[in-house]
Amino acid sequence: MSDASSARYANGQLAVARPQTMILLRLTRIPPKYRAAAATTQCRSFGMKRKQHLIPKDPSLLPAPDQIKPPSYFTSPPEPVSDPDAYVRKPVTAAHSIDLTMDTSGKLDSSYHPAMIGSLSKEDVCTIDANGEGVVHGRYGKLTSEQVAGIPLEYLSILNMAAEGAAAIRTIAGSTSTSTSGEKGTIVVYGATHPSALAAVQLASAQGLTSVAVVGGDHSGNAEAVDLVKGFAAHPGTAVPEEYAIRKSVLGDLVKVVSEGEQEASVNSEQFVSDFRANLKDYCATFEEEVRGLKLSDAELDTFTSEDYAVLKHKFKLRGNSLLGGDLSGPPFEPPMLVRDAIRGAKESVEDYPVLKQENEYGDAFIPFDLSVLETKDMPGLDDAIGGPVKGAIIAVSPTLLVACEAVSKAKGKRAKAEALQYLTGRQRNAYAAASSVAAAAGAAGADVYVVGGALPEMKSVDVTSEDVAAALDAMRVDEDGDSKLNFFVQVFRAGDYQSYQDYAIHKATEPLSGPRVKVVTK
């Protein structure tokens, strides 16, 4: 370091001296006569003065409000450059549902079931009015702008299915109101992914009713569909696949738990202790070397009480947690020896372990994390939700169920009906069994069963009224937050842009296991 740099360092000018020295070392290749100037220029870069924006004190010196014009692209954006080869979509003016009928010629599909024939529906179709005054529905006529405000056009094509769901809830609950009422009740639904049954589940939840929904065999393998239906059913309602409902007793037990609540099982402490005494006696007789010849008489085992067993169980839990955490310290844990000490030595009191009495040592609410052999308390803050008495059942018609019901209905006598069931396919028998379980659950409570989405032999179908249509329209309306009380699985095919989409939509609707989405064709 030069003398000048040393002087600057002594005067406290380290921030200037050190950069200057580094720059001089880097400029060794610059000729001597230019080196000082270059070094001076580089040093000036370290002393920067902040730029100040001065505002004149005299307002007259400021520019007039309209004196400075904004750029043109601020006032009006430029016209977008249009591609002459780009395809411009046509506006959607109509939405069609697809009618499915069974092929009467006896043709079977790839799953050996009667083939389905599809066509655009002439009734479940809605067209936007030419004057912009609402929608013209093929089944319900003119719907005003106020009636269809906030409802997607695709939803209006399945309005009849939504109205059937509303009619079923009105018939069962006696009201079409979509507001939660104080009266509780449980409904059992089969074919919950069918639009009519799906609407019934959601409308029941909106009224405060509980639904036990069974997803038909066509869609029971779709776990996402089952979970979505389960989400639509208000707690404590739920949704199960068709395979769960094949046995009447299994579905009946589920409906009982949902409608009446889960009964708390009492803890039999003496049964726990007696089993433990017998197991310990057999253990000591089998593994004499491990227990070092320990023998406990029946009289001694009888003195081992339920409280002693609770203390031993708690010690075992603490020791297990320590071993799982990697703590290998401490003497070997030998339960038979602990039992011997509890019998022949000093007993430990339950009072030393507040958790065994289901009491929190800090005074807060006790939360049970494991089974207590002494007593059982419910989780604090959680009430046992009860759905209420079973008010009725709803069965949605599927092609598989229809074939099974017609075959059984034509047979006369129990033997003939049993033979008819044997000649059905596995899917048809499962559908018939699950639907029968749903009907049996309602029959056990003295409630009626109603059919939506078609007709079944010897069963009642719902009658749709104008009140049901109004309730369905009100529930399908999407609010400002994008929510609605009715939601459907819809797959839209824009045949107005590509005519081949119409045939493709019919093909997708008639193929086996076509999925839970309703096929809607727009034009």
Sequence and secondary structure as in RCSB ss.txt:
>XXXX:A:sequence
MSDASSARYANGQLAVARPQTMILLRLTRIPPKYRAAAATTQCRSFGMKRKQHLIPKDPSLLPAPDQIKPPSYFT
SPPEPVSDPDAYVRKPVTAAHSIDLTMDTSGKLDSSYHPAMIGSLSKEDVCTIDANGEGVVHGRYGKLTSEQVAG
IPLEYLSILNMAAEGAAAIRTIAGSTSTSTSGEKGTIVVYGATHPSALAAVQLASAQGLTSVAVVGGDHSGNAEA
VDLVKGFAAHPGTAVPEEYAIRKSVLGDLVKVVSEGEQEASVNSEQFVSDFRANLKDYCATFEEEVRGLKLSDAE
LDTFTSEDYAVLKHKFKLRGNSLLGGDLSGPPFEPPMLVRDAIRGAKESVEDYPVLKQENEYGDAFIPFDLSVLE
TKDMPGLDDAIGGPVKGAIIAVSPTLLVACEAVSKAKGKRAKAEALQYLTGRQRNAYAAASSVAAAAGAAGADVY
VVGGALPEMKSVDVTSEDVAAALDAMRVDEDGDSKLNFFVQVFRAGDYQSYQDYAIHKATEPLSGPRVKVVTK
>XXXX:A:secstr
  HHHHHHHHTT HHHHHHHHHHHHHTTTS HHHHHHHHHHHHHTTS         SSGGGS  TTTS   HHHH
S       TTS       EEEEEEEEE TT  B TTSSB EEEEEEEEEEEEE TTSSSEEETTTEEE HHHHTT
  HHHHTTHHHHHHHHHHHHHHHS    S  S   EEEEESTTSHHHHHHHHHHHHTT EEEEEE TTTTT HHH
HHHHHHHS TT EEEEGGGGSSHHHHHHHHHHHHH        HHHHHHHHHHHHHHHHHH TTTTTT    HHH
HHT  HHHHHHHHHHHHHHHHHHHTT   SS   HHHHHHHHHHS    GGG GGGGT  TTSS     S  SS 
    TT       SEEEEEEE  HHHHHHHHHHHHS SHHHHHHHHHTS HHHHHHHHHHHHHHHHHHHTT EEE
EESS  TTSEE    HHHHHHHHHHH   TTS  S    EEEEETTT THHHHHHHHHHHSTT  SSEEEEE 
